[in-house]
Amino acid sequence: MTAKKTNTGGGKLHLKWVRSAICAPVKQKRVIKGLGFTRLNQVIERPDTQAIRGMVAKVPHLVEFVE
C-alpha cells in the first residue's frame, strides 16, 4: 500500500472573495462557506493543499489569489 503524499512543507494561499454568490448555485455557495469566507472583499489565508486548490478551482469566478 502506498502512502499519500501530503504537502507538509506548508505554503500558504491568500484568497480574496471578489464577487457575490447571490445568484450562484447552492454548491458554489457551500464552497465559499467551506473556504471560510464570511463577507465580500475578505482576504483569508489557507494552507496550500490539494483540497483547498480544488475548492478554489470550483469557484474561480468568485475568488482570486492575492500576492
C-alpha positions as CSV (number, residue, x, y, z in Angstrom):
1,M,0.0,0.0,0.0
2,T,1.4,3.4,-0.9
3,A,1.3,6.3,1.4
4,K,-0.5,9.5,0.3
5,K,1.8,12.4,-0.4
6,T,0.9,15.5,1.7
7,N,2.3,18.9,1.4
8,T,3.7,19.3,4.9
9,G,6.2,22.0,3.8
10,G,3.2,24.2,4.2
11,G,2.9,27.1,1.8
12,K,0.0,29.5,2.4
13,L,-2.6,30.7,0.0
14,H,-4.0,34.2,0.3
15,L,-7.5,34.3,-1.2
16,K,-9.9,37.1,-1.7
17,W,-13.6,36.9,-2.2
18,V,-14.3,39.3,-5.1
19,R,-17.8,38.6,-6.4
20,S,-21.1,37.9,-4.7
21,A,-22.5,34.4,-4.6
22,I,-26.1,35.6,-4.5
23,C,-27.0,34.2,-8.0
24,A,-24.6,31.3,-7.8
25,P,-25.8,27.7,-7.4
26,V,-26.1,26.3,-3.9
27,K,-23.0,24.1,-4.4
28,Q,-20.8,27.1,-5.1
29,K,-22.3,29.0,-2.1
30,R,-21.3,26.0,0.1
31,V,-17.7,26.1,-1.3
32,I,-17.4,29.7,-0.4
33,K,-18.6,29.0,3.2
34,G,-16.3,25.9,3.3
35,L,-13.3,28.1,2.5
36,G,-14.2,30.2,5.5
37,F,-15.4,33.4,3.8
38,T,-18.0,35.5,5.7
39,R,-18.1,38.7,3.8
40,L,-17.3,40.1,0.4
41,N,-13.7,41.5,-0.3
42,Q,-12.4,39.5,2.7
43,V,-8.9,38.2,2.4
44,I,-8.1,34.8,4.1
45,E,-5.1,32.6,4.5
46,R,-5.4,28.9,3.9
47,P,-2.8,26.1,3.7
48,D,-1.6,25.2,0.2
49,T,-3.2,21.8,-0.1
50,Q,-4.9,19.9,-2.9
51,A,-8.3,20.1,-1.2
52,I,-8.1,23.9,-0.9
53,R,-6.9,24.3,-4.5
54,G,-9.7,22.0,-5.7
55,M,-12.3,24.2,-3.9
56,V,-10.9,27.3,-5.4
57,A,-11.0,25.7,-8.8
58,K,-14.7,25.2,-8.4
59,V,-15.3,28.9,-8.0
60,P,-12.6,30.8,-9.9
61,H,-15.0,33.5,-11.0
62,L,-15.8,34.4,-7.3
63,V,-12.4,34.1,-5.7
64,E,-8.9,35.3,-6.6
65,F,-5.4,34.8,-5.3
66,V,-3.7,37.7,-3.6
67,E,0.1,38.1,-3.6
